[in-house]
Amino acid sequence: MQIQKVLAPAMMLVLFFTACKKEESLTSNLNPTPAGNTTTSASDKLKDSILIYSKDIYLWYDKIPTTFNPRSYSDPNTIMTAIRQYSTEPGFSAPVDRWSFAVKQQEWDNVSSGVAGDFGLNVFFNQEGDLRVRAVEKASPAGSVGIKRGWRITKINGNDNITTSNANFIVQNVYESGNTSFTFQKPDGTSVNVSLEARTYQENPIILDSVYALNGRKVGYFVYGSFLGDTTQMYNNFSRIFNRFASQGVQDVVVDLRYNGGGYVNVAERLADYLAPSSANGGVMMTQKFNNKYTSYNSTTRFSKKGSLNLNRIFFIVSNGTASASELLINSLKPYMDVILLGPGKTHGKPVGYFPIPIEDWYILPVSFLTVNKNGEGNYYSGMSISSQSADGLDKDWGDLNEASLASAIRYINTGAFRTTTPGQPLQQNPAVISGNQVLDAPNFKGAIDVRGLK
């Protein structure tokens, strides 16, 4: 569930190509060998190579000044972070690239395969002093002992200072520790002490799928935590879920992506094929555009409708944690159906992507392409706006019809109006809670990986 802390700042919101012919062809056309003195140190050669690649494939390559000195930075990741400052776009006052990064190959291989080695516990502040479990991986240590979303954490290793000012302590003991003891308060008010030991497990991004019969309508609800993991398993689950939705006569679908930071682009495409109406079949899903040196690699993907579910509208529950491949899915569907976004806030905003370039034992990932939908829309660097704001509902488990965001979607389906208030759930968090949650959210992966070959 968590990326190692050392990777967290760099790996926010990934969208890239990996292990595919496109990557191999592109990287073979780049010049990885810097000219220079043969006495140059191995470290400096590595840094020089990184700059050469970046000045070739980076989407804003022509903005990197000739005076940029990669040798002045400590490692590949700090070089990637430094080039972000040159990502200028019309209409945006600040650089738009928040994502170019570098990572050791072995570390990334573990993350991208959906293999985790932690407690499988994700936490967030509901209010000041009210720390909640917001997600649990089923096969993880936390999932194995029955910990649920919505449980309140009142002590960590005996420390009851569970406040936003102590967020770094929480990160260290929830995401970085190998052994931590917790005191949880359950929804019924009882408390339980649990000691967790980190171990390796395979993540399962399919958190929940349900069908509700409400006022004569069938509503399908699907909570999807990530586009990373075992793709065969995910494809089989899609088939099962949407066959169930169709056989039970589902008329509306709510897809919960509020914590889905992305994953494999081909999995996002498969999900789009199930969600799209029949009229989208054969239509443009998305187009990827590289810089002017690599326009020959621009590519267009078209819908190939799957399943018999034929919707004319779709609801997505989103938040700032909804990123990259999740946004690609939403953006691709917008030209073909009524796409309704609601939730705690607008999406993160990442319409660009990259692929990993191997250099020695590192991958570097300079942003390399922009993705747009059928209508050419894709400049959502500020995030996708929502139709209605609803609280995160951290005090409720998944699928609870009283959970704030799901309840708001259901109310709209039944009445045509969103829920406006949620008892005990503030829509606007105070700055301390927002800041504390940003610290807690930093280790969470957000991104997307495209594994398609070049046709």
C-alpha positions, -999 to +999 in steps of 0.1 A: +000+000+000+029+024+007+059+033-013+091+035+008+094+069+023+126+077+003+106+075-029+075+093-018+082+129-029+095+118-063+069+092-072+038+113-069+015+109-099+032+087-124+021+081-160+046+062-182+054+035-206+073+004-193+085-029-207+072-023-242+085-019-277+078+018-277+101+023-247+128+002-264+125+020-297+126+055-281+155+048-258+175+033-286+172+065-305+185+086-275+222+091-270+231+079-236+269+085-239+280+120-229+311+133-247+339+143-224+371+134-206+376+096-200+388+105-165+353+117-156+340+099-125+313+073-128+289+095-108+294+125-131+290+103-162+257+091-148+245+126-142+257+138-176+238+110-193+206+119-174+208+155-187+214+142-223+183+121-221+163+148-206+173+174-232+160+150-258+128+134-246+115+158-219+083+175-230+098+209-223+133+199-235+139+232-252+134+252-220+163+235-202+191+261-203+226+253-216+239+264-182+221+236-163+248+216-145+236+181-135+269+175-116+258+200-090+230+177-078+234+149-054+217+121-073+195+113-103+163+121-085+174+156-075+183+162-111+148+152-122+133+173-096+154+203-107+143+202-143+107+205-134+112+243-130+114+246-168+079+232-175+062+264-185+027+263-201+005+291-214-022+300-188-002+287-158+019+310-137+040+282-121+058+252-136+033+225-143+056+195-139+054+181-104+063+145-113+096+139-132+117+117-110+143+089-108+143+057-088+164+027-083+153-001-106+147-027-080+126-005-058+104+005-087+100-030-099+085-040-065+062-010-064+049-014-100+041-051-096+017-043-067+039-061-042+040-043-008+059-049+024+042-029+051+011-031+074-014-025+046-029+004+066-037+038+052-047+066+076-061+101+074-074+128+098-111+131+098-108+162+121-081+175+143-072+147+168-095+122+150-072+099+130-091+072+110-083+042+090-092+052+054-082+020+036-069-015+044-054-040+020-072-074+023-041-096+022-020-074+044-012-077+081-039-052+090-065-068+067-057-103+080-067-093+116-099-076+105-091-039+108-117-019+088-120+015+072-135+040+097-118+027+128-103+055+149-067+053+161-064+066+196-028+054+204+003+045+185+030+026+205+012+039+236+015+075+225-019+093+226-006+125+208-026+117+177-027+152+163-017+169+130+013+184+147+026+149+153+020+138+117+056+128+111+055+105+141+024+089+126+041+084+092+072+069+108+052+044+128+024+035+103+044+035+070+080+031+079+081+008+110+084-030+109+064-034+141+039-010+157+012-013+183-021+004+179-052+011+200-083+013+178-118+025+187-144+006+167-177+021+155-195+005+184-173+025+209-153-005+221-114-004+219-090-031+208-052-032+210-034-047+179+003-052+172+012-053+136+044-066+119+052-056+084+054-084+058+053-088+020+019-093+004+002-088-030-022-059-032-057-063-044-071-031-059-107-043-061-119-031-027-157-036-031-184-041-056-221-040-047-255-037-062-282-016-044-319-017-051-331+018-043-365+033-051-370+010-080-335+016-095-305-007-095-272+010-086-238-006-091-211+006-068-174-002-074-145+009-052-112+007-071-080+015-052-053+013-079-046+003-115-015-015-103-012-052-096-019-085-113-035-075-146-050-109-153-067-109-119-080-074-125-094-082-160-111-113-146-126-091-118-138-066-144-156-093-163-172-107-131-183-073-118-198-060-151-215-093-159-231-091-124-241-054-130-257-063-163-274-095-151-289-076-122-302-048-144-280-020-131-291+014-144-265+036-128-229+030-118-209+048-091-171+043-095-152+052-064-117+065-073-111+088-044-078+072-034-069+058-068-036+074-078-033+054-110-014+024-123-014+006-156-029+026-185-039-006-203-060-015-172-076+020-173-084+014-210-100-020-202-122-004-175-132+024-199-143-002-225-167-016-199-180+017-187-184+034-221-218+033-239-221+011-270-221+043-292-184+049-282-173+016-298-145+025-324-143+061-313-112+078-301-104+071-264-072+091-261-043+105-280-007+107-267+015+135-280+053+137-276+076+167-281+084+179-316+114+156-319+092+125-314+060+132-332+063+098-350+055+082-316+022+100-312-005+074-309-043+071-307-063+045-288-099+037-297-127+022-276-135-015-280-167-019-261-168-048-236-198-062-218-235-055-223-239-027-198-249+004-218-249+035-196-257+071-206-241+086-175-215+076-149-207+089-114-171+091-101-163+098-065-129+117-066-105+137-045-071+152-047-058+116-045-075+108-078-047+110-103-031+101-136-046+069-150-078+076-130-080+111-146-072+096-180-102+072-176-125+100-166-113+123-194-116+096-220-153+090-212-164+127-211-170+131-249-193+101-249-215+102-218-226+124-189-197+122-165-206+134-130-178+140-105-184+144-068-164+139-036-141+157-012-125+178-038-113+181-074-088+156-088-050+162-086-044+172-122-019+153-142-025+150-180+011+142-188+032+111-186+065+094-191+083+060-194+112+046-175+146+051-191+172+027-176+206+042-168+229+019-148+208+007-118+184+037-120+153+045-140+148+082-149+114+094-158+113+129-173+077+139-184+076+130-220+040+132-234+006+148-231-027+128-232-059+143-246-094+129-253-114+128-285-122+165-282-085+174-277-092+181-240-064+174-216-049+205-201-062+198-166-030+207-146-052+223-120-074+192-116-108+183-128-136+202-111-164+184-092-202+190-096-207+187-058-185+186-028-191+159-001-171+149+029-147+119+027-169+099+051-139+085+070-161+074+099-179+048+077-168+016+060-169+011+023-204+005+009-222+021+039-251+040+023-246+066+050-210+073+040-210+110+029-199+107-007-217+076-016-249+090+001-246+121-020-243+101-052-273+079-043-294+110-034-287+125-068-297+093-085-329+092-066-339+129-066-317+148-090-301+168-062-269+161-043-268+158-005-258+192+009-248+184+045-235+154+064-238+152+101-204+152+119-186+155+086-172+190+078-169+199+041-142+224+047-112+212+067-091+236+088-056+243+075-039+222+101-059+191+091-052+198+054-015+201+061-014+170+083-032+149+057-007+161+031+021+147+052+001+114+057-007+112+020+029+117+007+039+080+008+009+069-013+016+060-049-001+080-076+005+072-113+000+051-143+020+026-164+014+018-200+026-017-210+013-017-246+037-024-274+043-001-303+020-011-332 
